[in-house]
Amino acid sequence: MEWILRHAWEAWLGLAIVLGVAEMFSLDLILVMLAAGAVVGMVAAVLGLPIAIQVVAFAGVSVAALALVRPTVVKRFHGGPELAVGHGKLVGRQGTVTADISPLAPGRIKLAGEFWTAEPYDETLSIAAGETVEVLEIRGATAIVHPVAQLES
């Protein structure tokens, strides 16, 4: 028993290393939280605290890390920016009308450096060349647009 008390910090360090290596294979971010608790248990052992306090410190830090740290880290790792690919990335962008757009005949807009066929979102609306429009939808090779309100000075 005396040997365990003298070498407790080494046992905690070994446990932290084993848990850290196991985390590399699981990637669930659970074992690394337990490894953090083992490091705190090691610090308690180095300070000469009793085994009971070391175990309580290990358990407390592990539970706190699992409850408080892991959810935010998992959300950050599994989240990320919404990636818009293809024509979907053009929705919401603004372009300039190069040929009049009317309900009866589609016009043209310049959008992201390219020319697109465009139709009005509101089928009763005509949009003159030179106006700024916002793309609300892409249908095939046609942009469905609506004029952007201009502030008059």
PEGIUR-V584481 format. One record per pair of residues at least 24 apart in sequence whose C-alpha atoms are under 10 Angstrom apart, sorted by sequence separation. I is the first residue (numbers start at 1). GAP is how many residues later the second one is. D is the distance in whole Angstrom. If there is no record, write none. Layout:
i=[I	I]
gap=[GAP	GAP]
d=[D	D]
This chain:
i=[14	15	16	34	37	38	101	102	103	109	111	117	118	119	120	121	122	12	13	14	16	34	36	37	101	102	116	117	118	119	120	121	122	12	13	15	16	35	36	37	100	101	102	109	116	117	118	119	120	121	11	12	13	15	34	35	37	100	101	116	117	118	119	120	12	13	14	33	34	37	99	100	101	118	9	12	13	33	34	36	99	100	9	11	12	13	32	33	97	98	99	100	9	11	12	31	33	34	97	98	99	100	9	10	12	30	33	34	96	97	98	99	111	8	9	12	32	33	96	97	98	109	8	9	11	32	33	96	97	98	108	109	7	8	9	10	30	31	95	96	97	107	108	8	9	10	29	30	33	95	96	97	106	107	109	8	9	29	33	95	96	106	7	8	9	32	94	95	96	106	6	7	9	94	95	5	6	8	29	30	93	94	95	29	92	93	94	6	8	12	28	29	92	93	94	5	8	12	91	92	93	5	29	90	91	92	101	5	9	29	90	91	92	5	8	12	28	90	91	4	90	91	90	97	88	89	87	88	95	97	87	94	96	87	91	93	94	95	87	90	91	92	94	95	87	91	94	87]
gap=[24	24	24	24	24	24	24	24	24	24	24	24	24	24	24	24	24	25	25	25	25	25	25	25	25	25	25	25	25	25	25	25	25	26	26	26	26	26	26	26	26	26	26	26	26	26	26	26	26	26	27	27	27	27	27	27	27	27	27	27	27	27	27	27	28	28	28	28	28	28	28	28	28	28	29	29	29	29	29	29	29	29	30	30	30	30	30	30	30	30	30	30	31	31	31	31	31	31	31	31	31	31	32	32	32	32	32	32	32	32	32	32	32	33	33	33	33	33	33	33	33	33	34	34	34	34	34	34	34	34	34	34	35	35	35	35	35	35	35	35	35	35	35	36	36	36	36	36	36	36	36	36	36	36	36	37	37	37	37	37	37	37	38	38	38	38	38	38	38	38	39	39	39	39	39	40	40	40	40	40	40	40	40	41	41	41	41	42	42	42	42	42	42	42	42	43	43	43	43	43	43	44	44	44	44	44	44	45	45	45	45	45	45	46	46	46	46	46	46	47	47	47	48	48	49	49	50	50	50	50	51	51	51	52	52	52	52	52	53	53	53	53	53	53	54	54	54	56]
d=[9	9	10	8	5	8	8	4	9	8	9	7	5	6	6	5	7	9	7	9	9	8	7	5	6	6	7	5	5	5	5	6	10	5	6	10	9	10	7	8	7	5	8	10	6	6	6	6	6	9	9	7	10	9	8	8	9	6	6	7	9	7	9	8	8	9	9	8	5	8	9	5	8	10	9	6	6	6	8	8	7	5	9	10	5	9	9	8	8	8	5	9	10	8	9	9	9	8	7	5	8	9	8	7	10	9	6	8	10	5	6	10	9	9	5	8	9	6	8	5	8	10	7	7	10	9	10	6	6	10	9	8	10	10	8	9	9	9	10	6	6	10	9	9	5	9	10	7	8	9	5	7	9	10	9	6	6	9	8	6	6	10	8	8	9	9	7	5	9	10	9	9	9	5	6	8	9	9	10	8	8	4	8	7	10	6	6	9	10	9	9	9	6	6	10	9	8	10	8	5	8	10	8	9	5	6	9	8	9	8	7	6	8	7	9	9	9	9	6	9	8	7	8	10	8	10	9	7	9	9	7	9	9	9	9	10	10	10	9	9	9	9	9	10	9	9	8	10]
